[in-house]
Amino acid sequence: MEIKYISENKKQFLDLLLLGDESEDMIDLYLNRGDMFALYDGNLKAVCVVTQEDNTTCELKNIAVYEQFQKQGYGAALMHYITEYYKGKYETMILGTGDVPSILSFYKKCGFELSHRIKNFFTDNYDHPMFEEGVQLIDMVYLKKSLK
Ligand SMILES: CC(C)(COP(=O)(O)OP(=O)(O)OC[C@H]1O[C@@H](n2cnc3c(N)ncnc32)[C@H](O)[C@@H]1OP(=O)(O)O)[C@@H](O)C(=O)NCCC(=O)NCCS
């Protein structure tokens, strides 16, 4: 398994990025300023993007594993790698996600805990209703993890 830092041509990973964030307009808002990492195991399996939010906080904006390779440890491996990568650079990693039990369970297994919630984020910021596993996304749930 190899994890590469991607500095150029980040849009080549758009198919994967759209699994984690279905709006290309939203992706464009953070892709250039974000650090991108791609995980290869033979071929490409997963990507993620992390931005600097302030001097002490970074934010995981997107993480996605190709559907046929999910639940095989790639997401956790990428998460472990970026946690180590940012230790000493920031104090906290945050992320925002839909209120979806399976996704929350993945992040909790990766060491994240509940931070706060932004009411009606998905209904206010997207032009169409969004569903994940049959549940409409309404609030954005913020999670945090200490990097100390
Ligand atoms: C969420 C995602 C990145 C997880 O990556 P993954 O490679 O499938 O997860 P892993 O195999 O590394 O799982 C790590 C742990 O989380 C758990 N987990 C992963 N997906 C889960 C799910 N859908 N439901 C419940 N638990 C889950 C695993 O069981 C595992 O726990 P274990 O160590 O006790 O076995 C991946 O499923 C994905 O790309 N989903 C689509 C994109 C997406 O929703 N991204 C998040 C945007 S907010």
Ligand as a Chemical Component Dictionary entry (heavy atoms), coordinates in Angstrom:
data_LIG
# 
_chem_comp.id                   LIG 
_chem_comp.type                 NON-POLYMER 
_chem_comp.pdbx_formal_charge   0 
_chem_comp.three_letter_code    LIG 
# 
loop_
_chem_comp_atom.comp_id 
_chem_comp_atom.atom_id 
_chem_comp_atom.alt_atom_id 
_chem_comp_atom.type_symbol 
_chem_comp_atom.charge 
_chem_comp_atom.model_Cartn_x 
_chem_comp_atom.model_Cartn_y 
_chem_comp_atom.model_Cartn_z 
_chem_comp_atom.pdbx_ordinal 
LIG C1  C1  C 0 -16.808 6.235  4.529  1  
LIG C2  C2  C 0 -15.655 5.503  3.818  2  
LIG C3  C3  C 0 -14.565 6.507  3.466  3  
LIG C4  C4  C 0 -15.085 4.438  4.775  4  
LIG O1  O1  O 0 -13.977 3.807  4.162  5  
LIG P1  P1  P 0 -13.823 2.209  4.199  6  
LIG O2  O2  O 0 -12.543 1.867  3.540  7  
LIG O3  O3  O 0 -15.077 1.609  3.642  8  
LIG O4  O4  O 0 -13.787 1.935  5.765  9  
LIG P2  P2  P 0 -12.829 0.878  6.529  10 
LIG O5  O5  O 0 -12.937 -0.455 5.843  11 
LIG O6  O6  O 0 -11.477 1.439  6.673  12 
LIG O7  O7  O 0 -13.580 0.817  7.923  13 
LIG C5  C5  C 0 -13.028 1.258  9.145  14 
LIG C6  C6  C 0 -14.009 0.938  10.250 15 
LIG O8  O8  O 0 -15.233 1.672  10.033 16 
LIG C7  C7  C 0 -16.323 0.765  9.898  17 
LIG N1  N1  N 0 -17.206 1.165  8.788  18 
LIG C8  C8  C 0 -16.812 1.534  7.551  19 
LIG N2  N2  N 0 -17.891 1.764  6.786  20 
LIG C9  C9  C 0 -18.955 1.531  7.580  21 
LIG C10 C10 C 0 -20.357 1.574  7.363  22 
LIG N3  N3  N 0 -20.874 1.944  6.175  23 
LIG N4  N4  N 0 -21.173 1.247  8.389  24 
LIG C11 C11 C 0 -20.681 0.885  9.597  25 
LIG N5  N5  N 0 -19.356 0.816  9.855  26 
LIG C12 C12 C 0 -18.522 1.147  8.860  27 
LIG C13 C13 C 0 -15.717 -0.569 9.498  28 
LIG O9  O9  O 0 -16.538 -1.642 9.895  29 
LIG C14 C14 C 0 -14.397 -0.544 10.242 30 
LIG O10 O10 O 0 -14.576 -0.943 11.581 31 
LIG P3  P3  P 0 -13.712 -2.157 12.201 32 
LIG O11 O11 O 0 -12.297 -1.631 12.248 33 
LIG O12 O12 O 0 -14.319 -2.384 13.538 34 
LIG O13 O13 O 0 -13.859 -3.283 11.237 35 
LIG C15 C15 C 0 -16.142 4.765  2.554  36 
LIG O14 O14 O 0 -17.183 3.875  2.895  37 
LIG C16 C16 C 0 -16.625 5.667  1.446  38 
LIG O15 O15 O 0 -15.832 6.082  0.594  39 
LIG N6  N6  N 0 -17.930 5.986  1.402  40 
LIG C17 C17 C 0 -18.482 6.811  0.323  41 
LIG C18 C18 C 0 -18.000 8.228  0.412  42 
LIG C19 C19 C 0 -18.385 8.889  1.701  43 
LIG O16 O16 O 0 -19.502 8.763  2.166  44 
LIG N7  N7  N 0 -17.412 9.611  2.276  45 
LIG C20 C20 C 0 -17.623 10.356 3.502  46 
LIG C21 C21 C 0 -18.164 11.692 3.174  47 
LIG S1  S1  S 0 -18.647 12.544 4.637  48 
# 
loop_
_chem_comp_bond.comp_id 
_chem_comp_bond.atom_id_1 
_chem_comp_bond.atom_id_2 
_chem_comp_bond.value_order 
_chem_comp_bond.pdbx_ordinal 
LIG C1  C2  SING 1  
LIG C2  C3  SING 2  
LIG C2  C4  SING 3  
LIG C2  C15 SING 4  
LIG C4  O1  SING 5  
LIG O1  P1  SING 6  
LIG P1  O2  DOUB 7  
LIG P1  O3  SING 8  
LIG P1  O4  SING 9  
LIG O4  P2  SING 10 
LIG P2  O5  DOUB 11 
LIG P2  O6  SING 12 
LIG P2  O7  SING 13 
LIG O7  C5  SING 14 
LIG C5  C6  SING 15 
LIG C6  O8  SING 16 
LIG C6  C14 SING 17 
LIG O8  C7  SING 18 
LIG C7  N1  SING 19 
LIG C7  C13 SING 20 
LIG N1  C8  SING 21 
LIG N1  C12 SING 22 
LIG C8  N2  DOUB 23 
LIG N2  C9  SING 24 
LIG C9  C10 SING 25 
LIG C9  C12 DOUB 26 
LIG C10 N3  SING 27 
LIG C10 N4  DOUB 28 
LIG N4  C11 SING 29 
LIG C11 N5  DOUB 30 
LIG N5  C12 SING 31 
LIG C13 O9  SING 32 
LIG C13 C14 SING 33 
LIG C14 O10 SING 34 
LIG O10 P3  SING 35 
LIG P3  O11 DOUB 36 
LIG P3  O12 SING 37 
LIG P3  O13 SING 38 
LIG C15 O14 SING 39 
LIG C15 C16 SING 40 
LIG C16 O15 DOUB 41 
LIG C16 N6  SING 42 
LIG N6  C17 SING 43 
LIG C17 C18 SING 44 
LIG C18 C19 SING 45 
LIG C19 O16 DOUB 46 
LIG C19 N7  SING 47 
LIG N7  C20 SING 48 
LIG C20 C21 SING 49 
LIG C21 S1  SING 50 
# 
